[in-house]
Structures are given as C-alpha cells and as structure tokens.
Amino acid sequence: MLKIAVLVSGGGTNLQAIIDSVASGTVTNTSIELVISNKKDAYALERAAKAGITGVCISPKEYENRDMFADAMIAKLKEFDIDLIVLAGYLVIVPEKIIKAYTNRIINIHPSLIPSFCGDGYYGLKVHEAVLERGCKVSGATVHFVDEGTDTGPIIFQDTVKVNEDDTPQSLQQRIMENVEWKIMPRAIDCIANDKISVVNGRVVFK
C-alpha cells in the first residue's frame, strides 16, 4: 500500500480529485495518510477533515530558517511513514533537504505543457494569462517528478485542451483542471502505487 501525503496551499480541487479517485477505486493500492498546508485557513484542510484524513498546517513563516522548516516537514512525513509526496497546488518552494530525502518520491502538477510556461514566476492564473498572451492554440497540464530545479523533473504524464478564442485565464484554468489535472494526477499516483514506472537516466520509463 502506497502511503501518500498531499501538500496544498489553497482550495484543494486536485486533492479532492485524488480523494474521489481513491474512494472509487480508480487509484488502487493507495492510502492518503496526510494533508499538509502552509495556510491554516486553506479549504483543503476542510476537505481532508471531511474525508477523515489527518490535516496539519506547517508554515515556513513559523520557523527561523528553511532548514528548520524542512526538518519539521520531514519529521511529520516520517511520523506517517509517507512513501510519496504529492504537490497539488502547493505554492511553497520545497527545500532541497526534502527533495534529497525523497528523491523520485515527490510529484507535482503544473498547469501548462512543460517546458512551456513553467519555472520561476509561473504559477496559478499567471500561467494561463501567459498562454493567452502568446496566442497558443492548445494548452494543458503536466505531472512530473520534482528535482532541485523549478518544474525541471522527469515528466510522467501530459495532456491537452484546445484554447478557445473567447477564453479568459479563469475559463482556461477551469477547463484544464476538469479535463486534464483531475485525471492525470490520479493516474500518475496509481502507476507509482502499482510499480508501473521508473526513472532511468532522467526520464520516466513505463514498465
């Protein structure tokens, strides 16, 4: 059984998609053990409580430095014997100490087709604003492993949606979430839980 922790900063729509996928059996061999947010008032923590999942707030603002924050996070992850960390709208840069402790055991969802519109400064609606400004005809989302860079880890899944002429950043964001994010993140978790993928020479290989 793959024990996962979901890290989230806001409303937790991707978290809900994961909860629902585990409950329906779309994601197998997986248990959501823990939800961590950097914000005490994040609605994601309410979603966790409603689903009977332990939710905690661990904010970097509560610690003197990044090392102390990382140590607190690692201690909590070890307390729950976490196998995989899932970043689902988590707007905190993960300390390198955590990345090294969980090499190829952290995955992230990014709302664009990496390597386009990713890296520093590209998050939330800013991604979709940039896509529309560039006049892209398609957009989408990417699930990838997390490494020491920003959105540079091995890609697991990508999928696309058509960009409509009358799209706003909000409408494009919603369509990508509903048609791509809420599907490929659970799929990636299921593949990891059932040992269907590995990372070889910096690339994801399907078994």
C-alpha positions as CSV (number, residue, x, y, z in Angstrom):
1,M,0.0,0.0,0.0
2,L,1.4,3.3,-1.1
3,K,1.1,5.9,1.7
4,I,0.9,9.4,0.3
5,A,0.9,12.9,1.7
6,V,-0.8,15.7,-0.3
7,L,0.7,19.2,0.1
8,V,-1.6,22.1,-0.9
9,S,-1.9,25.8,-0.3
10,G,-5.5,26.6,-1.4
11,G,-8.9,25.1,-2.1
12,G,-7.7,21.6,-2.8
13,T,-9.5,20.7,-6.0
14,N,-6.7,18.4,-7.1
15,L,-6.8,16.9,-3.6
16,Q,-10.5,16.3,-3.9
17,A,-9.9,14.6,-7.3
18,I,-7.3,12.3,-5.6
19,I,-9.7,11.6,-2.6
20,D,-12.5,10.7,-5.1
21,S,-10.3,8.5,-7.2
22,V,-9.1,6.5,-4.3
23,A,-12.6,6.1,-3.0
24,S,-13.9,5.0,-6.4
25,G,-11.1,2.5,-7.0
26,T,-9.7,4.4,-9.9
27,V,-6.5,4.8,-7.9
28,T,-5.6,1.5,-6.3
29,N,-3.1,0.3,-3.7
30,T,-3.0,3.8,-2.2
31,S,-3.8,5.4,1.1
32,I,-4.0,9.2,1.7
33,E,-2.4,9.4,5.1
34,L,-1.8,13.1,5.5
35,V,-2.6,16.5,4.1
36,I,-0.2,19.4,4.8
37,S,-0.9,23.0,4.0
38,N,1.2,26.1,4.6
39,K,-2.0,28.0,5.4
40,K,-4.2,27.4,8.4
41,D,-7.3,28.6,6.6
42,A,-6.8,26.6,3.4
43,Y,-10.1,24.9,2.4
44,A,-8.0,21.8,1.5
45,L,-7.7,21.1,5.3
46,E,-11.5,21.1,5.5
47,R,-11.7,18.7,2.6
48,A,-9.2,16.4,4.4
49,A,-11.3,16.5,7.6
50,K,-14.5,15.7,5.8
51,A,-12.7,12.6,4.3
52,G,-11.3,11.5,7.6
53,I,-7.7,12.3,6.7
54,T,-5.3,14.0,9.1
55,G,-4.6,17.6,8.1
56,V,-2.0,19.8,9.5
57,C,-0.6,23.3,8.9
58,I,3.2,23.6,8.7
59,S,4.1,27.1,7.6
60,P,7.7,28.2,6.7
61,K,6.8,31.5,8.4
62,E,6.7,29.7,11.8
63,Y,10.4,28.8,11.6
64,E,13.6,30.8,11.8
65,N,15.1,29.4,8.7
66,R,14.5,27.0,5.8
67,D,16.4,24.2,7.4
68,M,14.2,24.2,10.5
69,F,11.1,24.2,8.3
70,A,12.5,21.3,6.2
71,D,13.2,19.3,9.4
72,A,9.7,19.9,10.7
73,M,8.2,18.7,7.4
74,I,10.5,15.6,7.2
75,A,9.6,14.7,10.8
76,K,5.9,14.8,10.1
77,L,6.3,12.8,6.9
78,K,8.3,10.2,8.7
79,E,5.8,10.1,11.5
80,F,3.2,9.0,9.0
81,D,5.6,6.7,7.1
82,I,5.0,8.5,3.9
83,D,6.1,6.8,0.6
84,L,5.1,9.5,-1.9
85,I,4.7,13.3,-1.6
86,V,2.1,14.8,-3.9
87,L,2.2,18.6,-4.6
88,A,-1.3,19.6,-5.6
89,G,-1.3,23.4,-5.8
90,Y,1.4,23.8,-3.2
91,L,2.8,27.4,-3.5
92,V,5.9,26.9,-1.4
93,I,9.3,26.1,-2.8
94,V,10.2,22.6,-1.5
95,P,13.5,22.8,0.4
96,E,16.4,20.9,-1.2
97,K,16.7,18.9,2.0
98,I,13.3,17.4,1.5
99,I,13.9,16.7,-2.2
100,K,17.1,14.8,-1.4
101,A,15.4,12.8,1.4
102,Y,12.6,11.8,-1.1
103,T,14.4,11.5,-4.4
104,N,11.9,10.5,-7.1
105,R,9.2,10.3,-4.4
106,I,7.7,13.7,-4.9
107,I,5.4,14.6,-7.8
108,N,3.9,17.9,-8.9
109,I,1.0,19.0,-11.1
110,H,1.8,22.1,-13.3
111,P,-0.9,23.8,-15.3
112,S,1.0,24.0,-18.6
113,L,2.8,21.8,-21.1
114,I,6.3,21.8,-19.7
115,P,8.8,23.1,-20.8
116,S,6.4,25.9,-21.9
117,F,5.2,28.5,-19.3
118,C,7.0,26.9,-16.3
119,G,9.8,27.8,-13.9
120,D,10.1,30.8,-11.7
121,G,7.1,33.1,-11.7
122,Y,4.7,30.7,-13.5
123,Y,2.0,29.6,-11.1
124,G,-1.8,29.8,-10.9
125,L,-3.5,32.2,-13.2
126,K,-0.2,33.7,-14.3
127,V,0.4,30.6,-16.4
128,H,-2.9,30.9,-18.2
129,E,-2.5,34.6,-18.7
130,A,0.8,34.0,-20.4
131,V,-0.6,31.2,-22.6
132,L,-3.4,33.6,-23.8
133,E,-1.0,36.5,-24.4
134,R,1.2,34.2,-26.5
135,G,-1.8,33.1,-28.6
136,C,-1.3,29.4,-28.0
137,K,-3.8,27.1,-29.7
138,V,-3.5,24.3,-27.2
139,S,-2.6,24.2,-23.5
140,G,-2.8,21.6,-20.8
141,A,-1.0,20.3,-17.7
142,T,1.9,18.2,-16.7
143,V,2.6,15.7,-13.9
144,H,6.3,15.4,-13.2
145,F,8.7,14.2,-10.5
146,V,10.3,17.0,-8.5
147,D,14.0,17.7,-8.6
148,E,16.2,20.5,-7.4
149,G,15.1,22.8,-10.2
150,T,11.7,24.5,-10.8
151,D,9.5,22.3,-12.9
152,T,12.5,20.5,-14.4
153,G,12.0,17.0,-13.1
154,P,11.2,13.9,-15.2
155,I,7.7,14.2,-16.9
156,I,5.2,11.4,-16.1
157,F,2.0,12.5,-18.0
158,Q,0.8,15.4,-20.1
159,D,-2.5,16.1,-21.8
160,T,-4.0,19.0,-23.7
161,V,-7.1,21.1,-24.2
162,K,-7.9,23.4,-27.1
163,V,-7.6,27.1,-26.3
164,N,-10.8,28.9,-27.4
165,E,-10.9,32.4,-28.9
166,D,-13.1,33.7,-26.1
167,D,-11.1,32.1,-23.2
168,T,-10.2,34.1,-20.1
169,P,-7.4,32.9,-17.8
170,Q,-10.2,31.7,-15.4
171,S,-12.1,29.7,-18.0
172,L,-8.9,28.1,-19.4
173,Q,-7.8,27.3,-15.9
174,Q,-11.1,25.6,-15.1
175,R,-11.2,23.6,-18.3
176,I,-7.6,22.4,-17.8
177,M,-8.3,21.4,-14.2
178,E,-11.5,19.4,-15.1
179,N,-10.2,17.8,-18.3
180,V,-6.6,17.2,-17.5
181,E,-5.3,17.9,-14.0
182,W,-8.0,15.9,-12.2
183,K,-7.3,12.9,-14.4
184,I,-3.5,12.7,-14.9
185,M,-2.6,13.3,-11.3
186,P,-4.6,10.3,-10.0
187,R,-3.3,8.2,-13.0
188,A,0.3,9.0,-12.1
189,I,-0.3,8.1,-8.4
190,D,-1.9,4.8,-9.5
191,C,1.1,4.0,-11.7
192,I,3.5,4.7,-8.9
193,A,1.5,2.7,-6.4
194,N,1.5,-0.3,-8.8
195,D,5.1,-0.1,-9.7
196,K,4.4,0.7,-13.4
197,I,7.0,3.4,-13.8
198,S,10.6,4.1,-13.0
199,V,13.1,6.9,-13.6
200,V,16.0,5.9,-15.9
201,N,18.7,8.5,-16.9
202,G,16.4,11.4,-16.0
203,R,13.4,10.1,-17.9
204,V,10.2,8.2,-16.9
205,V,10.1,4.7,-18.3
206,F,6.9,2.7,-18.3
207,K,7.2,-1.0,-17.3
